[in-house]
Amino acid sequence: MHLGHVLPRWITVAEHLSMRKMDYPDDLIPFMAIGNEKGFSECYKRQIVPIHVAAYYLSSENRTKPITEHDDNQLQAFFRQYTSSEANFGTLCFEFECFRAQESPFEPGHRCWTLSKTPKLFWHAAMILSPLIAKLGYRFFSTPCNSVASEQAFSIQNLIHNKSRNRLKSVTTDKLTYIYTNGRILDQFDSEGMFQLPESIKARSIHDLTPEDEVTLENALLGLDIEHQSNEVDEDENMDGNEEEESSEEDDDDSW
């Protein structure tokens, strides 16, 4: 689920409530009224911000949908916020209109239109056509529209950096959070016998991990086989040694 899904969900909810107004007139008609400070329109204004509007209209599936005056103002506000100069703002607006009209550099024959049902891949393929708006679109559809991961991280930090441990340094808290988050994965790897962590990491304190140890630990969390990597390095070294021996033998033959 990405940022382009937010506005369509609200539109679907609004259409559903409008259809049911006749079934529940006493509740839904006042709730859907524009001037109701506690109604649907106020909830919409608080939840839908310009970035959601921009993501909606940058979806290739919504390319031909008309833009209301309110949404157009939201788009311009976001484009100005995203760009750092008036020239970039004009370029972004121009590329946006070319995208909607399928004009150069967004002609229908380009490969990106074959990926129109997958917005993230569409804008990734369009980066060679217009880097400014394509980069923006790719960021939109690569960004999840929920905060579950960050909320989990803050919950773990609150669990570790509590009242009785409020003198922990930020570096220590970050490392303890990292270990708490990924410890179960490491335990699962060890229990299944996938690989064992090097003793150089197990024997060290979290404060003494070297950059190389941190890279090794990250490789373990990503599921990379440390032993396999070390074997490949040994094989490469052996091959280099054999090549050196062969070259020395050839030199000896030439001397004869």
Rosetta blueprint (number, residue, H / E / L):
1 M L
2 H E
3 L H
4 G H
5 H H
6 V H
7 L H
8 P H
9 R H
10 W H
11 I H
12 T H
13 V H
14 A H
15 E H
16 H H
17 L H
18 S H
19 M H
20 R L
21 K L
22 M L
23 D L
24 Y L
25 P H
26 D H
27 D H
28 L H
29 I H
30 P H
31 F H
32 M H
33 A L
34 I L
35 G L
36 N L
37 E L
38 K L
39 G L
40 F H
41 S H
42 E H
43 C H
44 Y H
45 K H
46 R H
47 Q H
48 I L
49 V L
50 P H
51 I H
52 H H
53 V H
54 A H
55 A H
56 Y H
57 Y H
58 L L
59 S L
60 S H
61 E H
62 N H
63 R L
64 T L
65 K L
66 P L
67 I L
68 T L
69 E H
70 H H
71 D H
72 D H
73 N H
74 Q H
75 L H
76 Q H
77 A H
78 F H
79 F H
80 R H
81 Q H
82 Y H
83 T L
84 S L
85 S L
86 E H
87 A H
88 N H
89 F H
90 G H
91 T H
92 L H
93 C H
94 F H
95 E H
96 F H
97 E H
98 C H
99 F H
100 R H
101 A H
102 Q L
103 E L
104 S L
105 P L
106 F L
107 E L
108 P L
109 G L
110 H L
111 R H
112 C H
113 W H
114 T H
115 L H
116 S L
117 K L
118 T L
119 P H
120 K H
121 L H
122 F H
123 W H
124 H H
125 A H
126 A H
127 M H
128 I H
129 L L
130 S L
131 P H
132 L H
133 I H
134 A H
135 K H
136 L H
137 G H
138 Y H
139 R H
140 F H
141 F L
142 S L
143 T L
144 P E
145 C L
146 N L
147 S L
148 V H
149 A H
150 S H
151 E H
152 Q H
153 A H
154 F H
155 S H
156 I H
157 Q H
158 N H
159 L H
160 I H
161 H L
162 N L
163 K H
164 S H
165 R H
166 N L
167 R L
168 L L
169 K L
170 S H
171 V H
172 T H
173 T H
174 D H
175 K H
176 L H
177 T H
178 Y H
179 I H
180 Y H
181 T H
182 N H
183 G H
184 R H
185 I H
186 L H
187 D H
188 Q H
189 F H
190 D H
191 S H
192 E H
193 G L
194 M L
195 F L
196 Q L
197 L L
198 P L
199 E H
200 S H
201 I H
202 K H
203 A L
204 R L
205 S L
206 I H
207 H H
208 D H
209 L L
210 T L
211 P H
212 E H
213 D H
214 E H
215 V H
216 T H
217 L H
218 E H
219 N H
220 A H
221 L H
222 L L
223 G L
224 L L
225 D L
226 I H
227 E H
228 H H
229 Q H
230 S H
231 N H
232 E H
233 V H
234 D H
235 E H
236 D H
237 E H
238 N H
239 M H
240 D H
241 G H
242 N H
243 E H
244 E H
245 E H
246 E H
247 S H
248 S H
249 E H
250 E H
251 D H
252 D H
253 D H
254 D H
255 S H
256 W L
